[in-house]
Amino acid sequence: MSNHIIRLNTIHQVKDFVNRSSRYPFEITLISGRMIINGKSIMGIFGLDLNSPILMETTGEGEELERFLSEIQEYLVSPQD
C-alpha cells in the first residue's frame, strides 16, 4: 500500500482523475477529514472538501503503481510513505 497527498481543484481535474484511476485494477481510496471514499467514484469525490489536500491510499504495487502515479503526477502534492 502507498499513501500520497493529492489536490483536485476543478471539475475537470476530478473527471480526469476518475478516468485515469478507473484504468487500474487496484483499490484507490481517498480520505478527507472523516470521509473515506472510492477514488474511482466521481460522485464520491464531489462529496469531499476539494479546497483541502486529500490523502490517497492505493493497494497497487510495482510497475503498475508507478505507471499510475506517473499519470496523476500533476495532482500529487507530496508522498506520505
C-alpha positions as CSV (number, residue, x, y, z in Angstrom):
1,M,0.0,0.0,0.0
2,S,1.2,3.5,-0.7
3,N,-0.1,6.9,0.5
4,H,0.1,10.2,-1.2
5,I,-1.4,13.6,-0.8
6,I,-3.3,14.9,-3.9
7,R,-5.2,18.1,-4.8
8,L,-8.2,18.2,-7.1
9,N,-9.3,21.8,-7.5
10,T,-11.6,21.8,-10.5
11,I,-14.4,19.7,-12.0
12,H,-12.1,18.9,-15.0
13,Q,-9.4,17.6,-12.7
14,V,-11.9,15.4,-10.8
15,K,-13.2,13.9,-14.1
16,D,-9.6,13.4,-15.3
17,F,-8.5,11.8,-12.1
18,V,-11.5,9.4,-12.1
19,N,-10.9,8.5,-15.8
20,R,-7.3,7.7,-15.1
21,S,-8.0,5.8,-11.8
22,S,-10.6,3.6,-13.4
23,R,-8.0,2.1,-15.8
24,Y,-6.3,0.4,-12.9
25,P,-7.5,-2.8,-11.1
26,F,-6.2,-1.9,-7.6
27,E,-8.1,-0.1,-5.0
28,I,-7.8,3.7,-4.7
29,T,-9.2,5.2,-1.5
30,L,-9.5,9.0,-0.9
31,I,-9.6,10.3,2.7
32,S,-10.6,13.9,3.6
33,G,-11.4,14.5,7.3
34,R,-13.8,11.7,8.3
35,M,-14.9,11.0,4.8
36,I,-13.5,7.8,3.1
37,I,-14.5,7.2,-0.5
38,N,-13.6,5.2,-3.5
39,G,-11.2,7.1,-5.7
40,K,-12.9,5.8,-8.8
41,S,-16.3,7.4,-7.8
42,I,-16.9,10.8,-9.4
43,M,-19.9,11.4,-7.1
44,G,-17.9,10.4,-4.0
45,I,-15.1,12.8,-4.9
46,F,-17.5,15.7,-5.3
47,G,-18.7,15.0,-1.7
48,L,-15.2,15.8,-0.4
49,D,-13.8,19.2,0.5
50,L,-11.9,20.0,-2.6
51,N,-10.4,23.1,-1.0
52,S,-8.1,20.9,1.1
53,P,-5.5,18.3,0.3
54,I,-6.8,14.7,0.1
55,L,-5.0,11.6,1.3
56,M,-4.9,8.9,-1.4
57,E,-4.2,5.3,-0.4
58,T,-3.6,2.7,-3.1
59,T,-3.1,-1.1,-2.9
60,G,-1.2,-1.2,-6.2
61,E,2.4,-2.3,-6.4
62,G,5.4,-2.3,-8.7
63,E,5.4,-1.0,-12.3
64,E,1.6,-0.7,-12.3
65,L,1.6,1.6,-9.3
66,E,4.5,3.6,-10.8
67,R,2.6,4.0,-14.1
68,F,-0.5,5.2,-12.2
69,L,1.5,7.7,-10.2
70,S,3.2,9.0,-13.3
71,E,-0.3,9.5,-14.9
72,I,-1.5,11.5,-12.0
73,Q,1.7,13.4,-11.3
74,E,0.1,16.8,-11.7
75,Y,-2.3,16.1,-8.8
76,L,0.3,14.8,-6.4
77,V,1.4,17.2,-3.6
78,S,3.8,15.0,-1.7
79,P,4.3,11.4,-0.8
80,Q,3.3,10.2,2.7
81,D,5.1,6.9,3.0
